[in-house]
Amino acid sequence: MIGYMYDSDFSFHDTGEHIENRLRTESIDEMVQEKYEVLHIPTRVGDKDELSAIHDFGYVDWVESGYDNGIRMIASSDTILSEESYEVALKAATSTKNVIDAFKDAVIKRAFLNLRPPGHHAEIITGQGFCIFNNIAMMARYAQDVGYQKVLIIDFDVHHGNGTQDIFYEESSVFYFSTHEKNNYPYFIGEEDETGRGEGEGFNKNIAYKDEIEDEDFLALFDELPRDFNFDIVLVSAGYDLMNDEYISSAQISFDGLAKMIQKILKFTGDKPIAFLLEGGYNIDSLVQSVDVTLEQMVAN
């Protein structure tokens, strides 16, 4: 059975009419409840000290007190800070640990985390790009704490996960693999010559593709997954803004192409634990169908 994480508290991160809004996770959850038998992994109220594993603590303190100090956005106007955003983002990031515990206890081997706010743009010292804290980085750190020493992170969001790259850029125990649209946010980062630094050299792989990429060329990119990295667990930044009816990219990936990509990732993972964490995807109908496709492949393969 697949593990599944969602909490209605995620809706309290109030972004109003912004494209990253509560309907994203609520609509996914409605579909999951109607269609799938899943093992619900509970969330948890984490302690902010846990975030020091991935973020500068001055930044964490700034976010915690931000709303009371009149701050309504982080880094730029695309990342909203509402009254309860700090608590929601803290819960989303630290709750990922419960999924790792379920893996460790052999309760599940696969999981989908329906989280918000998303996380892969959140760097060590700042959030941005709709992201406050880096959910997948927190999950990777904790996975290592409990014995999954080598972590492979695959990021197929149409936007480069600059935050995840930033956090692990000098480390050899986490391999970050990203496919993303070249001429899209965040600009001037995510180039193929960004391969890591120091001990992390060779453990960061970016594949930036041209606008309007279609299924065949996109699927070929996943032939470059790191076969020499002997990973213990796979974590996936699942951003569905690469689909052909999405709003903020030109990528032309079909649902059939998405299914085949998920199949390739699952086959590459083998019998190791794997978790998909929600990142982008803003056309609600397309997003829900994309998650449905992902879950179908996780059940069938």
SVG drawing of the C-alpha trace seen along z (x, -y; Angstrom):
<svg xmlns="http://www.w3.org/2000/svg" viewBox="-15 -46 52 50">
<polyline fill="none" stroke="black" stroke-width="0.4" points="0.0,0.0 1.1,-3.5 1.7,-6.0 -0.1,-9.3 0.4,-12.6 -2.1,-15.5 -3.3,-17.9 -6.2,-20.3 -4.0,-22.8 -2.1,-23.3 -5.0,-25.5 -4.3,-28.0 -1.3,-29.2 -3.5,-31.9 -2.4,-33.1 -5.8,-34.3 -6.1,-34.3 -2.4,-33.5 -1.9,-30.5 -0.3,-28.6 -3.4,-28.4 -5.3,-26.0 -7.3,-24.5 -4.2,-22.7 -3.8,-20.3 -7.5,-20.2 -8.4,-19.1 -5.7,-16.5 -7.0,-15.1 -10.5,-14.9 -9.4,-12.8 -7.2,-10.5 -10.1,-10.0 -12.5,-9.0 -10.2,-6.7 -7.3,-5.2 -6.8,-3.1 -3.8,-4.6 -2.1,-4.5 -2.5,-7.9 0.7,-9.1 0.0,-11.7 1.6,-15.1 3.3,-16.5 3.9,-19.8 7.6,-20.1 10.0,-22.3 11.6,-25.2 15.1,-24.0 14.7,-21.1 14.9,-23.6 18.5,-24.4 19.5,-21.2 18.8,-22.9 18.2,-26.6 20.1,-29.5 18.4,-30.0 18.3,-33.8 16.1,-33.2 13.8,-30.9 13.5,-33.5 12.7,-36.2 9.9,-34.1 8.5,-33.2 8.1,-36.9 7.6,-38.2 3.8,-38.6 3.7,-40.3 6.4,-42.7 4.4,-43.6 6.1,-41.4 3.7,-40.0 6.1,-38.5 9.4,-36.7 12.2,-37.8 9.7,-38.9 6.0,-39.3 5.6,-35.7 6.1,-34.2 3.3,-35.3 3.5,-35.3 0.1,-35.2 -0.8,-35.1 -0.3,-31.3 2.2,-30.6 5.1,-30.1 3.3,-27.4 2.0,-25.7 5.4,-25.7 7.0,-24.4 4.5,-21.6 4.9,-20.7 8.7,-20.5 9.0,-18.6 6.2,-16.2 8.2,-14.6 10.1,-12.8 7.0,-10.7 7.2,-9.2 10.9,-8.4 9.9,-6.6 7.3,-4.6 9.9,-3.6 12.3,-2.6 9.7,-0.6 8.9,1.3 5.3,0.1 5.5,-1.2 8.0,-1.4 6.3,-4.2 4.7,-7.5 3.1,-10.6 3.2,-13.8 0.5,-16.3 2.2,-19.3 2.0,-23.0 3.7,-25.4 6.1,-23.8 9.7,-23.8 12.4,-23.3 13.2,-27.0 13.9,-27.7 17.6,-28.2 19.6,-28.1 19.1,-31.8 15.8,-32.6 12.6,-31.4 11.4,-32.3 9.4,-31.1 6.3,-30.2 8.5,-28.3 9.2,-29.1 11.1,-26.0 12.6,-23.2 10.5,-20.1 12.5,-17.7 15.8,-18.8 14.4,-18.3 13.3,-14.8 16.7,-14.0 18.5,-15.2 16.3,-13.1 16.6,-10.1 20.4,-10.3 19.9,-10.6 18.1,-7.3 20.4,-5.3 19.6,-6.1 23.1,-7.4 23.0,-8.1 20.0,-10.0 19.1,-10.5 16.8,-13.6 15.1,-13.7 13.4,-17.0 11.2,-17.0 9.5,-20.4 9.7,-22.6 11.6,-25.1 15.1,-24.4 15.2,-23.5 17.8,-26.1 17.1,-25.8 17.7,-22.0 20.9,-22.5 22.1,-25.3 21.6,-23.1 23.5,-20.1 25.9,-21.6 29.0,-20.7 28.0,-17.2 28.7,-13.8 26.1,-11.9 23.1,-13.6 22.9,-13.5 20.7,-16.2 19.3,-15.5 17.2,-18.1 15.5,-18.4 14.0,-21.9 13.1,-24.5 16.2,-26.6 14.4,-29.9 12.3,-29.9 12.4,-30.9 14.8,-30.9 16.9,-32.7 20.7,-32.4 21.0,-29.1 20.6,-25.5 23.2,-25.3 24.8,-22.0 28.2,-23.2 26.9,-23.4 28.1,-20.0 28.8,-20.6 31.7,-22.0 34.4,-20.5 33.3,-17.1 30.1,-17.6 31.8,-17.9 30.1,-15.4 27.0,-15.0 24.8,-17.7 23.4,-17.2 21.3,-19.7 19.7,-19.1 18.2,-22.3 16.0,-21.8 14.7,-24.2 11.2,-25.6 8.3,-23.5 9.9,-20.1 7.7,-17.1 7.5,-13.6 10.1,-11.8 12.9,-14.3 11.9,-14.7 11.8,-11.0 15.3,-10.5 16.7,-12.9 16.0,-10.2 18.4,-7.9 21.0,-10.1 20.0,-9.2 23.1,-8.5 23.8,-4.8 27.1,-5.0 25.5,-6.5 24.6,-3.7 21.6,-5.3 19.6,-4.1 16.5,-6.1 14.9,-8.2 13.1,-11.5 11.3,-13.2 10.4,-16.8 7.2,-16.2 6.4,-19.5 3.5,-19.1 4.0,-22.5 5.7,-20.8 2.3,-19.6 1.1,-20.9 -1.9,-22.8 -0.1,-24.5 0.2,-28.2 3.8,-29.2 5.9,-27.1 6.0,-26.2 6.7,-22.5 4.4,-20.1 4.4,-16.9 1.3,-14.7 -0.2,-12.5 1.1,-9.5 4.5,-11.0 4.2,-11.7 3.2,-8.1 6.2,-6.8 8.5,-9.1 7.1,-7.9 7.6,-4.4 11.3,-5.1 11.9,-6.6 10.2,-3.7 12.2,-1.1 15.4,-3.0 14.5,-3.0 14.0,0.8 13.2,2.0 14.5,-1.1 12.1,-3.4 10.7,-6.3 8.6,-9.3 7.1,-11.9 6.7,-15.4 4.3,-17.9 6.0,-21.0 4.5,-22.9 1.4,-22.5 -1.2,-25.3 -3.9,-24.3 -6.1,-22.5 -7.6,-20.0 -4.3,-19.2 -2.6,-19.0 -5.2,-16.5 -5.0,-14.3 -1.2,-14.4 -1.1,-13.2 -3.7,-10.6 -1.3,-9.4 1.5,-9.3 -0.4,-7.3 -1.6,-4.9 1.9,-4.1 3.0,-3.8 0.3,-1.2 0.8,0.7 4.6,0.9"/>
</svg>
